[in-house]
Amino acid sequence: MEILYSDARIIVCIKPVGLDSEHDMPRQLQEQFGGEIFTLHRLDQNVGGVMVYARDRQTAAHFSKMIQDGLLVKEYIALVHGTPPEQGDWEDLLFKDSRKNKVFVVDRQRAGVKKARLAFQRLTEGAQSMVRIRLYTGRSHQIRVQFASRGYPLAGDRKYGARDSEKTPRLWSCCLRFPYKSQEYVFERLPQWEGIQ
């Protein structure tokens, strides 16, 4: 596993596709660094990219507050079917059906429904288009559902309508930005996909 930064309080690393962000990753980091590891945010098992973990309870609480206050900025790269608008800022109401482990866009607020917001910029266009996304809320399967509901399912995301030969959804956590030690820290890593510079 690639480590981008570590000190006594945090570890920033690249989560490989296939590892669980709440169990496998902390276990591997513990083996490497020792001590306790606290999960601050999540990525689906079949999604990889930049993540930050805390090494003590106080730092974990501090970062959780930053996430709540929108101070930890998360950006993603996705490959979607079709050509979405050049840019957009989408807000939806999402409902998660836990039995099916599937999320749906719904049209009214009710129990279990949560607001979801993202903004994006299209990087390439065609039968498949690359988009860079800023996540404002961290809902389960949020990017996958919001794009699929508008007719742009992620490549490889059969759960939400893609019909292609990709093995996993083409989604990658490419950038984390947050205030730390009185300055802004930025960690960026693009996915190793064809067509990405």
C-alpha positions in Angstrom: 0.0 0.0 0.0 1.3 3.4 -0.9 1.7 5.9 1.9 1.6 9.6 0.8 2.1 11.1 4.3 2.4 10.0 7.9 3.1 11.6 11.2 2.2 10.9 14.9 -1.5 11.9 14.2 -2.5 10.9 10.7 -1.7 8.6 7.8 -2.6 9.5 4.2 -2.5 6.6 1.8 -3.8 5.1 -1.4 -6.5 2.5 -0.8 -6.2 -0.3 -3.4 -9.4 -1.5 -5.1 -10.6 -4.6 -3.4 -9.7 -3.7 0.2 -12.4 -2.8 2.7 -11.8 0.7 4.0 -13.2 0.1 7.5 -11.5 -3.3 8.3 -8.8 -4.4 5.8 -7.2 -1.0 5.6 -6.9 -0.2 9.4 -5.6 -3.8 9.9 -2.8 -3.3 7.3 -2.0 0.2 8.6 -1.8 -1.2 12.1 0.6 -3.9 11.0 2.8 -1.3 9.4 2.6 1.5 12.0 1.4 -0.1 15.2 -1.0 1.5 17.6 -4.7 2.3 17.0 -6.0 3.3 13.6 -9.3 5.3 13.3 -11.4 5.3 10.1 -12.5 8.9 9.2 -14.3 8.4 5.9 -15.2 5.5 3.7 -14.7 4.2 0.2 -16.6 1.3 -1.3 -14.6 -1.9 -1.5 -14.5 -1.8 -5.3 -13.3 1.9 -5.3 -9.7 3.0 -4.7 -7.8 6.2 -4.1 -6.6 8.7 -1.5 -7.8 8.3 2.1 -6.8 9.7 5.5 -6.8 7.8 8.8 -6.2 9.1 12.3 -3.8 7.5 14.8 -5.5 8.7 18.0 -9.0 9.4 19.3 -8.5 13.1 19.7 -7.4 13.5 16.1 -10.2 11.3 14.9 -12.7 13.6 16.7 -11.0 16.7 15.2 -11.2 15.3 11.7 -14.8 14.1 12.1 -15.8 17.7 13.1 -13.9 19.0 10.0 -15.8 16.6 7.8 -19.1 17.7 9.4 -18.2 21.4 8.8 -17.2 20.7 5.2 -13.5 21.6 5.7 -12.2 18.3 4.4 -12.7 18.5 0.6 -13.0 15.2 -1.3 -12.7 15.0 -5.1 -13.1 12.0 -7.4 -12.5 11.0 -11.0 -15.2 8.9 -12.7 -15.6 7.4 -16.1 -19.3 7.6 -17.1 -21.3 6.4 -20.1 -22.5 9.2 -22.4 -21.7 12.9 -22.3 -22.9 14.7 -19.2 -23.1 18.6 -19.2 -19.8 20.4 -19.2 -20.3 21.2 -15.5 -23.0 20.8 -12.9 -24.1 21.1 -9.3 -26.6 18.4 -8.4 -28.7 18.0 -5.3 -30.9 14.9 -4.8 -32.8 13.1 -2.1 -31.4 9.6 -1.7 -32.9 6.6 0.0 -30.9 3.5 0.9 -32.6 0.1 0.8 -30.3 -1.8 3.2 -31.8 -5.2 2.3 -30.8 -4.8 -1.4 -27.7 -2.6 -0.6 -28.9 -0.3 -3.2 -29.6 3.5 -3.2 -32.4 5.3 -5.1 -33.2 8.9 -5.9 -36.6 9.8 -4.5 -38.8 12.8 -4.9 -39.8 13.7 -1.4 -38.4 13.8 2.2 -39.4 10.9 4.4 -37.8 8.6 7.1 -34.4 7.3 5.9 -34.1 9.9 3.1 -30.9 12.1 3.0 -29.9 15.1 1.0 -27.0 14.6 -1.4 -25.0 17.2 -3.2 -22.0 17.1 -5.6 -20.5 19.4 -8.2 -18.6 18.2 -11.3 -16.6 19.3 -14.3 -16.5 17.2 -17.5 -12.8 16.5 -18.5 -13.4 14.5 -21.7 -16.5 13.7 -23.8 -17.7 10.9 -26.0 -19.4 7.5 -25.7 -17.7 7.5 -22.3 -16.7 10.7 -20.6 -14.3 11.5 -17.7 -15.6 13.7 -15.0 -14.0 15.3 -11.9 -16.4 15.5 -9.0 -16.4 17.4 -5.7 -18.5 15.7 -3.0 -20.3 17.9 -0.6 -22.1 15.1 1.2 -20.9 11.6 1.7 -23.9 9.3 1.1 -23.6 5.6 0.3 -23.1 5.1 -3.4 -23.8 8.8 -4.0 -21.8 9.5 -7.1 -22.8 6.2 -8.7 -26.5 6.9 -8.1 -26.6 10.6 -9.0 -25.0 10.0 -12.3 -26.9 6.8 -13.1 -30.2 8.5 -12.3 -29.5 11.0 -15.1 -28.6 8.4 -17.7 -24.8 8.5 -17.1 -24.0 5.2 -15.2 -20.3 4.7 -14.3 -18.4 2.4 -16.5 -18.3 -1.0 -14.8 -21.1 -0.3 -12.4 -23.6 -3.0 -13.3 -25.5 -2.4 -10.0 -26.6 1.0 -11.4 -27.2 0.2 -15.0 -23.8 -0.1 -16.8 -23.6 -2.8 -19.5 -19.9 -3.1 -20.3 -17.0 -5.5 -19.7 -15.3 -3.5 -16.9 -14.8 -5.5 -13.7 -15.4 -2.7 -11.2 -16.9 0.8 -11.2 -14.5 3.4 -12.7 -14.5 5.7 -9.7 -11.4 6.9 -7.9 -10.8 9.2 -4.9 -8.3 11.5 -6.5 -7.8 14.4 -4.0 -8.1 15.2 -0.3 -7.7 18.8 0.9 -7.9 19.9 4.5 -6.5 22.4 7.0 -3.8 20.9 9.2 -0.9 22.3 11.3 -2.0 25.9 10.4 -1.8 25.4 6.6 -3.8 23.6 3.8 -2.6 20.1 3.0 -3.5 18.7 -0.5 -3.0 15.1 -1.5 -3.7 14.2 -5.1 -3.2 11.0 -7.1 -4.9 10.2 -10.4 -6.0 6.7 -11.3 -3.8 4.5 -13.5 -6.5 4.4 -16.2 -6.0 4.7 -20.0 -6.5 8.2 -21.2 -5.6 9.9 -17.9 -2.7 12.3 -18.0 
